Amino acid sequence: MPFVADPTETAIRELLVDVLGVAPATVAAMTDDTPLFGALPELDSMAVAGLLTEMEDRLDIMIDDDDVDGDLFESFGSLVAFAKAKVAG
């Protein structure tokens, strides 16, 4: 059976490239354990707002201020898990 990429994970990878300007090869190599905030110079406090707005638009979700904490951007896996939970409702 061929590998089928998770659409939410794919969307998050595309966001990191499109919104933050992270190199596609860098994003493609990310695993669940890849650190984000503090490890990616492109992901600063100003970029977080733009990333969250684009996540809402592309994934058709609502992100409340209460949803956003330091753990959200700790790793690629934590960001994808958050997005999947929001998409699932």
N, C-alpha and C positions, 0 to 999 in steps of 0.2 A: 504494500500500500504506500503510495507516495506521501511525502511529508506535506502537510497543508499548514501554512502559516496562520496563526491566530490573527483575525482581522483587527482586534484591538491592539495587540502588540505591534502589528505592522503600522497602524495609525500612529502609535507613540513613536516608533522609529522615524516615520516620516516627519512628525512634528519636530523632533530634535534636529533633523536636517534643515527643514524649511524655516522654522521659527528661530532656532538658535544658531544655525549656520555651522553645525558640527559636521565634520567630514563624513560622507556616506560610509566610507570604509570603517571609520571609528564606530559609528552607530551600528553597523552590521556585525561588528565583533563583540558588541555588548552582551553580557549574560545577566542573569538575575542578580548576581553579586556585584556587578559593576557599580562603583560609587558614582553619584551624580553631583549633588550640591557640595561644593568645596573641592571637588575633583575636576570638574569641567569649568574652565575659566569663562566659558560662554554663558553658564548658568549662574547669574548673579540675582540679587533681589529684584531688580527691574525686569529681568528676563522671565522670572517666575510668573509675574502678572500676565505677560503676553502669552506664555505657554498655557496657563490655565484658561485664558480666554479662547485660545485656539482649540484646546481640548473640548471645551463646551460646544463650540461651533461644529467641529468635525465629528465628534462622537454623539452629538445631540443629547448632552447631559447638562445638569445644573450642578455647579460646585459651590457649596456654601462656605462662607468664611470659616465656620467651625470645622470644616473638613480639612483645612490646610494647616499642617504643622510640620515640624522639622523632619519627622519620619517619612513624610510623603515623598520627598526628594532625596532620601538617603541613598537609594540604589535604583537601578533600572527596574529590578523586580518589584520593588515597593510601588513605583509609579505605575507600572503595568497592572499590578494587583488592584490598586486603587481604581484605575480606569475601568477594569473589568467589572469590579463591584458596582460602580456607578452605571455602567451600561446594562448590567443585569437588573438594576433597580433594587 
